[in-house]
Every structure is written in C-alpha cells, then in structure tokens.
C-alpha cells in the first residue's frame, strides 16, 4: 500500500509590505529567542524572500540613532534588544523604578472592601472582616492606594475611606466601572500569599500595628 503524500500547508494570501513589516516587528519583539527568516516565513505562511527583505529593512530602520532598540542577527536569527550605547542610562532608570506592588491577603481583602463599598469606615470594614484592621489601613494609606474622604455623619463621626488614582494606576483600570471581580481579587490574594511564603516574611502581629491617624 502506498504511503499518502503529505501536502504542504497552502500559502495564505500574501500580505502587503506594510502589514508584513508590522507583523514581523511584533513577533520579533515578543519572542525571547532569535528567529530566522525561514522560521518567520513558515509561521506566517509568507514567501521567505519577502520576509528576508523585510527583516533587512527593519534592521536598517532600527539602526538609526532616533531608535533606542535594535534588530540584529544573533546565532542565525534576528533578535530585538536595547542598543549597547544606552545600557548605562537604561540600567540607571531601572534602578530607580518603584518596587512592584505586593500586598498581604488581609490588605487585599480590605482594599477590595473599600473599592466596592466606598466610602466606608474602619468600623464597617472591621464588621465585615471580623478583625482589627488599623495596621492594614495604614499600609494602604502609605501606599497611596486609599485616601480619607471626610467623616460619616453618625455617632463618633468615624473617618471614611475611598480608593485613589494610584489604585486605578496599579490595577490598570480606566475608572471604577472597570473594577476587577471578587474572583480576580482572590487570585491576587493567592499570588500574594505565595510570594510571602517564598520570601518567608510573615505579616507583623496585630499588637505591632500602628493606629490610623485621626480615628
């Protein structure tokens, strides 16, 4: 019995130079390992000659001094990277970046409550969570994720809390209508707890928590 002949994948419609250049630039950007012209051509189902020409054009374009990135041939493929002459400046910039936001599970739970119920008071938060949260509130205030929003006109006039613009920035939200779901907050909590376990940095005891000012 004869072995059936394997058909090569049909060539998709050829892209315009503008379309192909944009796609090739994108795939080189997102890929860690160098990509050869043949690899890119096969994946995109485009003529290898066209891809090779586009790669040469991109390399020449990014070699211009107005670009901080370069596309160069490495180990038989093409890779995008920062230009060597800018390494010192980029390294100094990275060193001055703020550390990534890491919150404990209690802090995330409190932040979620404030985000969904704002403005809300500390006693109302404590009623839902069942624990004292003065230290957690101070942490969120220090991180500028929440701010005070006046006082509630009830007995004792407790302070009200709301989320801030920094909260929107940290969570990548346009406004409060794009709040993450409770499930997403829980996922953030699990990731935070995993980070804490790895770093072996348990949350300070409640006795060491600093009272929130003006409460």
C-alpha atoms as a printed R data frame, in Angstrom:
    type eleno elety resid chain resno       x      y      z
1   ATOM     1    CA   UNK     A     1   0.000  0.000  0.000
2   ATOM     2    CA   UNK     A     2   1.443  3.377 -0.966
3   ATOM     3    CA   UNK     A     3   2.086  5.999  1.692
4   ATOM     4    CA   UNK     A     4  -0.132  9.019  1.074
5   ATOM     5    CA   UNK     A     5   1.756 12.115  0.071
6   ATOM     6    CA   UNK     A     6   1.828 14.810  2.738
7   ATOM     7    CA   UNK     A     7   0.664 18.115  1.365
8   ATOM     8    CA   UNK     A     8   2.458 21.278  2.421
9   ATOM     9    CA   UNK     A     9   0.197 23.876  4.029
10  ATOM    10    CA   UNK     A    10  -1.394 26.150  1.487
11  ATOM    11    CA   UNK     A    11   0.103 29.609  1.287
12  ATOM    12    CA   UNK     A    12  -2.223 32.191  2.739
13  ATOM    13    CA   UNK     A    13  -2.843 35.405  0.866
14  ATOM    14    CA   UNK     A    14   0.321 37.472  0.662
15  ATOM    15    CA   UNK     A    15   0.398 40.453  2.976
16  ATOM    16    CA   UNK     A    16   1.287 43.932  1.850
17  ATOM    17    CA   UNK     A    17   4.762 45.148  2.757
18  ATOM    18    CA   UNK     A    18   3.277 47.447  5.403
19  ATOM    19    CA   UNK     A    19   1.287 44.613  7.006
20  ATOM    20    CA   UNK     A    20   4.170 42.151  6.860
21  ATOM    21    CA   UNK     A    21   6.639 44.644  8.319
22  ATOM    22    CA   UNK     A    22   4.341 45.377 11.257
23  ATOM    23    CA   UNK     A    23   3.750 41.680 11.980
24  ATOM    24    CA   UNK     A    24   7.431 40.707 11.677
25  ATOM    25    CA   UNK     A    25   8.386 43.548 14.036
26  ATOM    26    CA   UNK     A    26   5.760 42.361 16.522
27  ATOM    27    CA   UNK     A    27   6.818 38.702 16.507
28  ATOM    28    CA   UNK     A    28  10.491 39.621 16.981
29  ATOM    29    CA   UNK     A    29   9.502 41.891 19.863
30  ATOM    30    CA   UNK     A    30   7.535 39.220 21.762
31  ATOM    31    CA   UNK     A    31   9.987 36.349 21.203
32  ATOM    32    CA   UNK     A    32  12.932 35.780 23.544
33  ATOM    33    CA   UNK     A    33  14.916 33.518 21.203
34  ATOM    34    CA   UNK     A    34  16.371 34.734 17.876
35  ATOM    35    CA   UNK     A    35  14.087 33.938 14.908
36  ATOM    36    CA   UNK     A    36  15.376 33.116 11.461
37  ATOM    37    CA   UNK     A    37  13.753 34.406  8.278
38  ATOM    38    CA   UNK     A    38  12.697 30.853  7.402
39  ATOM    39    CA   UNK     A    39  11.042 30.346 10.808
40  ATOM    40    CA   UNK     A    40   9.072 33.544 10.481
41  ATOM    41    CA   UNK     A    41   8.119 32.836  6.861
42  ATOM    42    CA   UNK     A    42   6.890 29.336  7.735
43  ATOM    43    CA   UNK     A    43   4.882 30.507 10.729
44  ATOM    44    CA   UNK     A    44   3.262 33.355  8.808
45  ATOM    45    CA   UNK     A    45   2.950 31.310  5.612
46  ATOM    46    CA   UNK     A    46   4.604 34.060  3.602
47  ATOM    47    CA   UNK     A    47   7.358 33.852  0.960
48  ATOM    48    CA   UNK     A    48  10.774 33.549  2.602
49  ATOM    49    CA   UNK     A    49  12.234 36.114  0.191
50  ATOM    50    CA   UNK     A    50   9.686 38.711  1.307
51  ATOM    51    CA   UNK     A    51  10.382 38.051  4.986
52  ATOM    52    CA   UNK     A    52  14.137 38.255  4.450
53  ATOM    53    CA   UNK     A    53  13.782 41.589  2.681
54  ATOM    54    CA   UNK     A    54  11.509 42.941  5.421
55  ATOM    55    CA   UNK     A    55  13.974 41.867  8.124
56  ATOM    56    CA   UNK     A    56  16.782 43.714  6.361
57  ATOM    57    CA   UNK     A    57  14.597 46.832  6.113
58  ATOM    58    CA   UNK     A    58  13.669 46.652  9.807
59  ATOM    59    CA   UNK     A    59  17.305 46.173 10.840
60  ATOM    60    CA   UNK     A    60  18.312 49.242  8.833
61  ATOM    61    CA   UNK     A    61  15.426 51.290 10.196
62  ATOM    62    CA   UNK     A    62  16.146 50.452 13.843
63  ATOM    63    CA   UNK     A    63  19.847 51.164 13.324
64  ATOM    64    CA   UNK     A    64  19.006 54.877 13.002
65  ATOM    65    CA   UNK     A    65  20.064 56.977 16.027
66  ATOM    66    CA   UNK     A    66  16.486 58.001 16.864
67  ATOM    67    CA   UNK     A    67  15.692 54.409 17.891
68  ATOM    68    CA   UNK     A    68  16.690 53.047 21.305
69  ATOM    69    CA   UNK     A    69  16.126 49.462 20.160
70  ATOM    70    CA   UNK     A    70  17.982 47.450 17.578
71  ATOM    71    CA   UNK     A    71  17.128 44.402 15.465
72  ATOM    72    CA   UNK     A    72  20.267 42.439 14.730
73  ATOM    73    CA   UNK     A    73  21.268 38.972 13.627
74  ATOM    74    CA   UNK     A    74  22.242 36.709 16.529
75  ATOM    75    CA   UNK     A    75  23.067 32.987 16.315
76  ATOM    76    CA   UNK     A    76  21.450 32.589 12.907
77  ATOM    77    CA   UNK     A    77  18.298 34.525 13.780
78  ATOM    78    CA   UNK     A    78  17.024 38.031 14.443
79  ATOM    79    CA   UNK     A    79  16.505 39.459 17.908
80  ATOM    80    CA   UNK     A    80  15.340 42.812 19.254
81  ATOM    81    CA   UNK     A    81  17.280 44.406 22.108
82  ATOM    82    CA   UNK     A    82  18.326 47.760 23.528
83  ATOM    83    CA   UNK     A    83  21.319 49.424 21.931
84  ATOM    84    CA   UNK     A    84  24.622 49.000 23.819
85  ATOM    85    CA   UNK     A    85  25.236 52.763 23.916
86  ATOM    86    CA   UNK     A    86  22.081 53.221 26.000
87  ATOM    87    CA   UNK     A    87  22.722 50.424 28.524
88  ATOM    88    CA   UNK     A    88  24.022 52.709 31.288
89  ATOM    89    CA   UNK     A    89  21.029 55.035 31.018
90  ATOM    90    CA   UNK     A    90  18.555 52.138 30.917
91  ATOM    91    CA   UNK     A    91  20.241 50.456 33.896
92  ATOM    92    CA   UNK     A    92  20.061 53.691 35.932
93  ATOM    93    CA   UNK     A    93  16.386 54.084 35.032
94  ATOM    94    CA   UNK     A    94  15.536 50.530 36.112
95  ATOM    95    CA   UNK     A    95  17.298 51.002 39.446
96  ATOM    96    CA   UNK     A    96  15.075 53.999 40.170
97  ATOM    97    CA   UNK     A    97  11.804 52.229 39.396
98  ATOM    98    CA   UNK     A    98   9.376 51.751 42.254
99  ATOM    99    CA   UNK     A    99   9.296 48.148 43.564
100 ATOM   100    CA   UNK     A   100   6.339 46.055 42.328
101 ATOM   101    CA   UNK     A   101   3.161 46.276 44.350
102 ATOM   102    CA   UNK     A   102   2.966 43.402 46.851
103 ATOM   103    CA   UNK     A   103   0.158 43.258 49.367
104 ATOM   104    CA   UNK     A   104  -0.727 40.709 52.021
105 ATOM   105    CA   UNK     A   105  -4.011 38.848 51.818
106 ATOM   106    CA   UNK     A   106  -5.574 40.954 54.645
107 ATOM   107    CA   UNK     A   107  -4.535 44.125 52.793
108 ATOM   108    CA   UNK     A   108  -6.071 42.874 49.537
109 ATOM   109    CA   UNK     A   109  -9.290 41.892 51.304
110 ATOM   110    CA   UNK     A   110  -9.513 45.332 52.906
111 ATOM   111    CA   UNK     A   111  -8.723 47.073 49.629
112 ATOM   112    CA   UNK     A   112 -11.441 45.080 47.886
113 ATOM   113    CA   UNK     A   113 -13.967 46.088 50.550
114 ATOM   114    CA   UNK     A   114 -13.073 49.747 50.203
115 ATOM   115    CA   UNK     A   115 -13.156 49.575 46.401
116 ATOM   116    CA   UNK     A   116 -16.630 48.051 46.264
117 ATOM   117    CA   UNK     A   117 -18.228 49.755 49.279
118 ATOM   118    CA   UNK     A   118 -16.569 53.181 49.225
119 ATOM   119    CA   UNK     A   119 -16.782 55.431 51.041
120 ATOM   120    CA   UNK     A   120 -16.570 53.122 54.031
121 ATOM   121    CA   UNK     A   121 -15.438 53.492 57.646
122 ATOM   122    CA   UNK     A   122 -12.936 51.426 59.639
123 ATOM   123    CA   UNK     A   123 -15.689 50.044 61.939
124 ATOM   124    CA   UNK     A   124 -17.684 48.944 58.881
125 ATOM   125    CA   UNK     A   125 -14.602 47.209 57.480
126 ATOM   126    CA   UNK     A   126 -13.976 45.517 60.834
127 ATOM   127    CA   UNK     A   127 -17.609 44.367 60.966
128 ATOM   128    CA   UNK     A   128 -17.240 42.580 57.618
129 ATOM   129    CA   UNK     A   129 -13.742 41.173 58.153
130 ATOM   130    CA   UNK     A   130 -14.179 40.405 61.859
131 ATOM   131    CA   UNK     A   131 -10.695 41.621 62.798
132 ATOM   132    CA   UNK     A   132  -8.982 44.875 63.671
133 ATOM   133    CA   UNK     A   133  -7.525 46.482 60.569
134 ATOM   134    CA   UNK     A   134  -5.805 49.692 61.679
135 ATOM   135    CA   UNK     A   135  -2.372 48.481 60.561
136 ATOM   136    CA   UNK     A   136  -3.709 47.335 57.194
137 ATOM   137    CA   UNK     A   137  -5.411 50.689 56.625
138 ATOM   138    CA   UNK     A   138  -2.157 52.488 57.419
139 ATOM   139    CA   UNK     A   139  -0.342 50.292 54.881
140 ATOM   140    CA   UNK     A   140  -2.900 51.128 52.190
141 ATOM   141    CA   UNK     A   141  -2.700 54.826 53.081
142 ATOM   142    CA   UNK     A   142   1.111 54.731 52.930
143 ATOM   143    CA   UNK     A   143   0.942 53.056 49.512
144 ATOM   144    CA   UNK     A   144  -1.478 55.817 48.427
145 ATOM   145    CA   UNK     A   145  -3.983 53.171 47.327
146 ATOM   146    CA   UNK     A   146  -6.667 54.698 49.571
147 ATOM   147    CA   UNK     A   147  -7.332 58.156 50.982
148 ATOM   148    CA   UNK     A   148  -9.619 59.708 53.551
149 ATOM   149    CA   UNK     A   149 -12.974 61.001 52.314
150 ATOM   150    CA   UNK     A   150 -14.300 63.065 55.202
151 ATOM   151    CA   UNK     A   151 -16.249 61.726 58.168
152 ATOM   152    CA   UNK     A   152 -19.527 59.850 58.310
153 ATOM   153    CA   UNK     A   153 -22.246 61.859 59.980
154 ATOM   154    CA   UNK     A   154 -23.100 59.318 62.664
155 ATOM   155    CA   UNK     A   155 -22.215 58.986 66.348
156 ATOM   156    CA   UNK     A   156 -18.451 59.293 66.731
157 ATOM   157    CA   UNK     A   157 -18.074 60.641 63.181
158 ATOM   158    CA   UNK     A   158 -15.676 57.871 62.003
159 ATOM   159    CA   UNK     A   159 -13.335 58.550 59.090
160 ATOM   160    CA   UNK     A   160 -14.432 57.458 55.618
161 ATOM   161    CA   UNK     A   161 -12.034 55.841 53.157
162 ATOM   162    CA   UNK     A   162 -12.021 55.656 49.344
163 ATOM   163    CA   UNK     A   163  -9.661 54.403 46.643
164 ATOM   164    CA   UNK     A   164  -7.305 56.775 44.821
165 ATOM   165    CA   UNK     A   165  -5.984 57.468 41.350
166 ATOM   166    CA   UNK     A   166  -2.900 55.418 42.309
167 ATOM   167    CA   UNK     A   167  -5.211 52.461 42.927
168 ATOM   168    CA   UNK     A   168  -6.514 52.770 39.358
169 ATOM   169    CA   UNK     A   169  -2.955 53.014 38.014
170 ATOM   170    CA   UNK     A   170  -1.695 49.974 39.957
171 ATOM   171    CA   UNK     A   171  -4.608 47.795 38.830
172 ATOM   172    CA   UNK     A   172  -4.649 49.119 35.251
173 ATOM   173    CA   UNK     A   173  -8.195 50.473 35.474
174 ATOM   174    CA   UNK     A   174  -9.674 53.325 33.449
175 ATOM   175    CA   UNK     A   175 -12.147 54.092 36.231
176 ATOM   176    CA   UNK     A   176 -14.097 52.331 38.979
177 ATOM   177    CA   UNK     A   177 -16.528 50.812 36.478
178 ATOM   178    CA   UNK     A   178 -13.651 48.515 35.434
179 ATOM   179    CA   UNK     A   179 -13.092 47.137 38.943
180 ATOM   180    CA   UNK     A   180 -11.765 43.572 38.958
181 ATOM   181    CA   UNK     A   181 -14.200 40.905 40.039
182 ATOM   182    CA   UNK     A   182 -14.026 39.427 43.515
183 ATOM   183    CA   UNK     A   183 -12.620 36.256 41.930
184 ATOM   184    CA   UNK     A   184  -9.746 38.279 40.473
185 ATOM   185    CA   UNK     A   185  -9.081 39.834 43.880
186 ATOM   186    CA   UNK     A   186  -8.964 36.320 45.362
187 ATOM   187    CA   UNK     A   187  -6.458 35.289 42.698
188 ATOM   188    CA   UNK     A   188  -4.299 38.294 43.565
189 ATOM   189    CA   UNK     A   189  -4.510 37.204 47.181
190 ATOM   190    CA   UNK     A   190  -3.327 33.683 46.383
191 ATOM   191    CA   UNK     A   191  -0.391 35.068 44.390
192 ATOM   192    CA   UNK     A   192   0.475 37.445 47.221
193 ATOM   193    CA   UNK     A   193   0.386 34.634 49.782
194 ATOM   194    CA   UNK     A   194   2.661 32.543 47.574
195 ATOM   195    CA   UNK     A   195   5.126 35.445 47.385
196 ATOM   196    CA   UNK     A   196   5.070 35.865 51.144
197 ATOM   197    CA   UNK     A   197   5.755 32.155 51.697
198 ATOM   198    CA   UNK     A   198   8.654 32.221 49.274
199 ATOM   199    CA   UNK     A   199  10.145 35.309 50.899
200 ATOM   200    CA   UNK     A   200   9.467 33.966 54.419
201 ATOM   201    CA   UNK     A   201   8.177 37.315 55.556
202 ATOM   202    CA   UNK     A   202   5.134 36.740 57.815
203 ATOM   203    CA   UNK     A   203   2.763 39.648 58.428
204 ATOM   204    CA   UNK     A   204   3.565 41.568 61.674
205 ATOM   205    CA   UNK     A   205   1.448 40.702 64.697
206 ATOM   206    CA   UNK     A   206  -1.674 42.769 65.288
207 ATOM   207    CA   UNK     A   207  -0.164 44.143 68.519
208 ATOM   208    CA   UNK     A   208   2.530 45.885 66.498
209 ATOM   209    CA   UNK     A   209   0.086 47.623 64.178
210 ATOM   210    CA   UNK     A   210   0.173 51.410 64.227
211 ATOM   211    CA   UNK     A   211  -3.200 53.121 64.777
212 ATOM   212    CA   UNK     A   212  -4.594 55.095 61.873
213 ATOM   213    CA   UNK     A   213  -4.324 58.851 62.483
214 ATOM   214    CA   UNK     A   214  -7.476 60.826 63.311
215 ATOM   215    CA   UNK     A   215  -9.554 57.708 64.013
